[in-house]
Amino acid sequence: MEKSKKIGEFLLNYALYILLGAILVTVSIIKPNFIAINNILNIMKQASTKGILALGCAGIIVLGGTDLSIGRMLGLAAAVTASLVQSVTYASRYYTGMTEQLPLIVPLLAAIAVCVLLSAINGFGVSKLHMHAFIITLGTQLIAYGANCIYIESQPSGSAQALSTFDRNFLDKAAGNLMIGTVRIPYVIIYFAALAIVMWIVWNKTRLGKNMFAVGGNTEAAAVSGVSVTKTIMYVYVLAGVLYGIASFLEAARIQSVGANTGINYELDAISACVIGGVSFTGGVGTIQGVVIGAIILQAINYSLYFLGVNAYLQYIIRGLIIVLAVAIDVRKYLVKK
Amino acid sequence: MDQHQYMLEMIDIDKSFPGVHALDRAQFTLRPGTIHSLMGENGAGKSTLMKCLFGIYKKDSGTIRIEGKDVDFANPKHALDNGVAMVHQELNQVLHRNVMENVWLGRLPLKKYGLVDSKLMFAETMETFRDLEINISPTAIIGTLSVSQRQMVEIAKAVSYHAKILVLDEPTSSLTEKEVDHLFRIIRKLTVQGVGIIYISHRMDEILRISDDITVMRDGQWIATKPANELDTNELIRLMVNRDLTHRFPGKTNKPDGTMMSVSHLSGKYEPTFHDVSFTLRKGEILGVAGLMGSRRTELLNTIFGVFTKESGEIEVDGKVIDISSPEVAKRNGFALITEERRATGLFPLMNIYFNTIIANIGKYGKVILSQRKIASDTQSSIQSLKVKTASAKTAIRSLSGGNQQKVIIGRWLLTKPEILLLDEPTRGIDVGAKFEIYQLIINLANEGKGIVMVSSEMPELLGICDRILVMSNGRLAGIVERGKDFGGVAGEQEHILKLAGTYI
């Protein structure tokens, strides 16, 4: 009986991995050419930007919060990035006074600044005003969207079209590939891996990481142990902002054209990646490796559906079901049975 | 007089919460290297006073001096930085994290590049534990430890701050007598080093054994401060409750007769829980349930009431086996449960007294549209019969005092016309006067032939009104003490209960 209980627990803990593994196997059986290095790299590449977003929002979920503003925040920061990396030979560029390409650090820092500012507003709302993360991030989502539309509409050319025609150097660095023999490894995968390592260290080896788990796991215990709950929450949101900024910069290069709808619903992918990866909405539980795997698995599903030629609207339905399933299983894992 | 005779002085501390004057010019002093106990009934303001010292609550007025200097800690960190550490009554721990991270929370040691030094943390935790003769792995996940182990970790954590002033708020509520002795050795060692200890406990014998000075509080006020050797149990009780023990409880008039419920081999399903508990309850009986924190008394009541899932066992009422699968079924079978955590699982704090009175009985007021007239009359009669002090039935329940809140909740369940009442710490956080009224109410209910099961951590209360006392120990039934038999009076019974409580630990 003990053994069957253990097996049940194992199945529950790894249900998603098992299920998703089954999906991948099914896809490869239907279309054997699915297992190819290019497909795998494509999945990884697509998982990378969303994965970086997930690395940021995972901390917020560990705190017991959530972040609905990610997508629109990314839209705004990507628009700012785009306006700063447009080719100076492009006549209807945003900053017509710009006659020389800016060093890439400038658009990168600008994107980070935009996301840090908005994420800090979220953090302030949660830590100081004691708002629920759901509500404050819903507010900033709208603010970011409005700001993005205004920014794109105030192009000097009078156009309200998406911002495009980027500098070659930017595209090379942000969306280029590293050639190893004949294999082209997208830089973005390397950036994602590097950021995942940094975040793993932050989560497991720094005070901020440990305090984050403490605040998320038991706020009262953290407070009476002398942890500044407010500061911890603020830092986690600011750090999330930094990651969102980097993701925005990379995403601008990937899509090469930034409009008012850029980023829409990205928060859903980021949050789903976290939940699939075992970051619990009850707070205080989660790992970086889980988030990384979650992001990859989620993208693998998207890619498989696309690969199988599943109807685009049906894809939404399936992804929605996956989120529901993921949370249903997650809740079961941490449910205190009475 | 030397102005540094006291390392801590708390003068005229005032603190109010909505509806409660929690501290009313409270006083407290502490001499270096001594143990000063703070006594008083639940709700007397002991914890509140200590929380004001530790920066968890902000005092409304008054002065706190440490070594002659005025201080007012804005938060616990501030207090810890200034040499004040505290073991909290609630075990404030992060359950998913390990022991050493919990011990070092708020001051994690760093090595190069701002990284946390886990090795140092491990070594220092080991050393502290070795010093204190605690045998727990620093890398064990807190949530997997027993309640008493968790309590020892909290004590070790507080000691590891090397504070000048150490506050221990109910540190022994889950410890066996052996562990209490262990704790006392630790405390004595600290006093030799000049540490001042503030000790809060309910256990009279402990207090008299360990203390140098004792301060008694009642209803948020300072009542007396005396050297421990000038006090005895009776005097302490008189100071605490302002009446003699004989007048602390109403006269027992109930006459238990005939079994009404028998519970056989009942076990809860999900750990931590209790196993194989059997007992009977007679008509008109008040059956007490004693035990340490973590002895699973609350789980027992909640399982009988169908809140928790049972694994096996039978509950028989009036000779018929009933299967209680949910509180709804329990209610239909004449059970009522007054929960331990009034604020968390009893009150609807923002709602008014009408709502809080009728909510367990809402089906009786109409199928679709509820009869406001009937609601009003039931609420009014409940307020009158239980003597609830409130401006109006429209008042939000959270602005009532603890005692009046509890009366409303008892009233709520009486409206369901229960035969068996399960009461979990029914007088917690209630002032002395209201306690007396609640005891009277319980006895009256027993007089009407109702069966009452009452969990309490206050021994005098159990000894004061119960007919029999069931003792739980670490999830098992350790014994049932028949009152007025075998143990040569109340003192012997108390001693026997304490011994039973440690049986399975």
HADDOCK unambig.tbl for C-alpha pairs under 7 A between the chains (distance, minus, plus):
assign (segid A and resid 205 and name CA) (segid B and resid 115 and name CA) 5.26 0.50 0.50
assign (segid A and resid 205 and name CA) (segid B and resid 116 and name CA) 5.21 0.50 0.50
assign (segid A and resid 206 and name CA) (segid B and resid 114 and name CA) 6.49 0.50 0.50
assign (segid A and resid 206 and name CA) (segid B and resid 115 and name CA) 4.76 0.50 0.50
assign (segid A and resid 206 and name CA) (segid B and resid 116 and name CA) 5.06 0.50 0.50
assign (segid A and resid 207 and name CA) (segid B and resid 108 and name CA) 6.32 0.50 0.50
assign (segid A and resid 207 and name CA) (segid B and resid 116 and name CA) 6.17 0.50 0.50
assign (segid A and resid 214 and name CA) (segid B and resid 94 and name CA) 5.83 0.50 0.50
assign (segid A and resid 217 and name CA) (segid B and resid 94 and name CA) 5.46 0.50 0.50
assign (segid A and resid 217 and name CA) (segid B and resid 96 and name CA) 6.99 0.50 0.50
assign (segid A and resid 218 and name CA) (segid B and resid 93 and name CA) 6.72 0.50 0.50
assign (segid A and resid 218 and name CA) (segid B and resid 94 and name CA) 5.26 0.50 0.50
assign (segid A and resid 220 and name CA) (segid B and resid 92 and name CA) 6.53 0.50 0.50
assign (segid A and resid 221 and name CA) (segid B and resid 92 and name CA) 4.34 0.50 0.50
assign (segid A and resid 221 and name CA) (segid B and resid 93 and name CA) 5.23 0.50 0.50
assign (segid A and resid 221 and name CA) (segid B and resid 94 and name CA) 6.55 0.50 0.50
assign (segid A and resid 222 and name CA) (segid B and resid 105 and name CA) 6.92 0.50 0.50
assign (segid A and resid 223 and name CA) (segid B and resid 76 and name CA) 6.90 0.50 0.50
assign (segid A and resid 224 and name CA) (segid B and resid 76 and name CA) 5.28 0.50 0.50
assign (segid A and resid 225 and name CA) (segid B and resid 76 and name CA) 6.74 0.50 0.50
assign (segid A and resid 225 and name CA) (segid B and resid 77 and name CA) 6.75 0.50 0.50
assign (segid A and resid 225 and name CA) (segid B and resid 105 and name CA) 5.89 0.50 0.50
assign (segid A and resid 225 and name CA) (segid B and resid 106 and name CA) 5.29 0.50 0.50
assign (segid A and resid 226 and name CA) (segid B and resid 76 and name CA) 5.23 0.50 0.50
assign (segid A and resid 226 and name CA) (segid B and resid 77 and name CA) 3.70 0.50 0.50
assign (segid A and resid 226 and name CA) (segid B and resid 106 and name CA) 4.86 0.50 0.50
assign (segid A and resid 227 and name CA) (segid B and resid 77 and name CA) 6.85 0.50 0.50
assign (segid A and resid 227 and name CA) (segid B and resid 106 and name CA) 4.43 0.50 0.50
assign (segid A and resid 337 and name CA) (segid B and resid 270 and name CA) 6.04 0.50 0.50
assign (segid A and resid 338 and name CA) (segid B and resid 270 and name CA) 5.74 0.50 0.50
assign (segid A and resid 338 and name CA) (segid B and resid 308 and name CA) 4.53 0.50 0.50
assign (segid A and resid 338 and name CA) (segid B and resid 309 and name CA) 5.86 0.50 0.50
